[in-house]
C-alpha cells in the first residue's frame, strides 16, 4: 500500500471516528435536556423504549471506535491492509467498503462458514 493510500485511509478512519464521537455527544446532550417524566404512561414507555434503542446503538458504536483505533494502530505499524489470517493484501475495494477489515473477503467467508457450523453444533 502506497503512502497516498495510507493517508487516505487514515483520514477516512479519523473522520469516521469523529462523526461517531460527535453523534455520541449529541445523544448525551439530548439525554440531559429531555426528561423522561411524561405525564402519560404510554408516552413515557415510548420515550424509554426510544432511549433504550439509542443507548444500545451508542454501545455498538463504542465498540466500533475500538475497531477503528485498532485499524489506525495497524496503519502506523504498516500492518494495515493485510489479512491477519493469510497475510495477503486486502483489496482496496474491500477496505473502501469496510475500512476496519482485518481479513480478505475469502478469509472472512471461510471464517463465517466455520463459525456457522460451530454454532449449529
N, C-alpha and C positions, 0 to 999 in steps of 0.2 A: 504494500500500500504506500503510495507516494505521500509526500508532505502535504500536498493540496487536499488529498482525500482525508488525511488525519485532521487537518484544520477544519474541514467541512463537517466531519462527524463530531468533533469536539464542540463546535458551535451549535450543532443540532442537539446534542445531548444537554449542553448547558441551557439552551433556550427551553427545551422540554422540561427540564428540572425547574427552571424559574417560573414557567407557566403553572406547574403543579403547585409550587410553593405559594404563588400568588392566589390561586384558587383556594388553597387551604386557609390563607389569611382572611380572604373574603368570607369564607364559611364561618370562621371563628368570630369575626366581627359581627356577622349576622346573628350568630347564636347569642352573643352578648346583648344585642339590641332587642331581638324578639323575645317575647315572653310566651311561655307555654301555658299560661293561665287563661285559657279560653273559657268563656262562661258556659258554652255548650259542650257537653261531654263528647259528642260526635266530632265537633271541631277540634277539640283537644286531642282526641285519639288520632285524628287525621294528621294534625301537626306533629305529634310524637312519632307517628309512622314515617312521615316525610323526613324528619330529622334523623331517625334511625337509619334510613336508607342513605342519607347524605353522609353520615358518620362512617358507615361501612365503606362507602366509596372513598372517603378520605383515608381510611385504613389501608385499602388496596393501593392507593396512590403513595402512601408512606412506604409500602413495600417496594413499589416501583422505583421510588427515589433511591433506595438501597441498590437496586439493579443498575440504575443509571450511574451511580457513584462507582460501582464495580467496573462498569464499561469505561468510565473516564480513567480509572486506575490502570486498566488494561491498555488504554491508548498511550498513557505515559510510559508504560513498561514495554511498549512495542509488541504487545501480545494481542491487541485488538484486531479483529477481522480474521482470526484463525480459529478453527474448530478445536474445542477443548478435548474432543474425543479422538479425531483423526489427525489433527494438526494441519489439515488442508485449509486453504484460504476460503473464507465465506464470501459468497458473491456480493458484489456491490448492490445489486438489486434487493437481495435479502436484507442487507444492512440498512438500505434506504427505507424498506418497509418496517423493519424491526431493528433499530439501532443497538438494542441491548442483546441481540442474538449472540449465543455462545457456541452454537453448532451449525454446521452446514444443514441445508434442508434435508439431505439424505440421512444424516446422523440424527437429526431431530425426529424424522419419521420413524426410524428404527427404534429410537428411544421410546416414542409414544406407543409403538406396537408392543414392545416388551412390557411397558407399563400397563397397557390394557390387558395383556394376557395375565400378568401377575395379579391384577385387581379382580379378574374373573375367577381366580382360584380360591 
